[in-house]
Amino acid sequence: MKLRTYYKNKLYEVGCDEAGRGPLAGPVFAAAVILDPSKRIKGLNDSKLLSESDRTHLRYEIEQGALEWAVCSIDVDEIDRINILNSSLKAMRECLVSLKSSFNLVLVDGNRKIPYLEVEQVCMVKGDGRFQSIAAASILAKTYRDEYMFKIHEEFPCYFWNENKGYPTLKHRQAIQEHGLCKYHRKTFHVKIPENDVLL
């Protein structure tokens, strides 16, 4: 399906998305992107539907071709303090307020508006598969978060974050069972420890 360029014509709009709401470890990242209508970026799509190499290539294209973009993150201590939903919305808001450009419409992936913004917002579930600016934001958020997880994997290789990015895979949960939680784990997230599962 071809992604739409704009939600409304003649409005200066920014796409916003997050990555990392579901993992047991690591920050949540968000991104905001204002695309340049004169520079088409081929291949934009929901980051989850793209290969790692395609996401890496598109990240470069977005950073070089967008009018403006921003990436922000909220760490695990803040996630545990205010919960993951509020942390995701806070990360998106921080991205938006950091933009120097003026905009009059925000396209938000999901069903929750970003609080404390005096600008029109349109929320849409699976918006990263419908609009190019949200897709671009999803790619930036995903690639920046993956890069971070690769980095902290070097500090704690026992959790296999280079493979699972902090998500509750069987190997990750078994590693928690063996080694316990570390400083990068979200302490308020329930970890279901496997009992009869067999690691293949």
Secondary structure, DSSP 8 states (H G I E B T S, - for coil): ---BS-SSTT--EEEEEEE-SS-SBS-EEEEEEE--TTS--TT---GGGS-HHHHHHHHHHHHHHSSEEEEEEE-HHHHHHH-HHHHHHHHHHHHHHH--S--SEEEEESS---SS--SEEEEETTGGGTBHHHHHHHHHHHHHHHHHHHHHHTT-GGG-HHHHTT---HHHHHHHHHH---TTB-TTS-----SS----
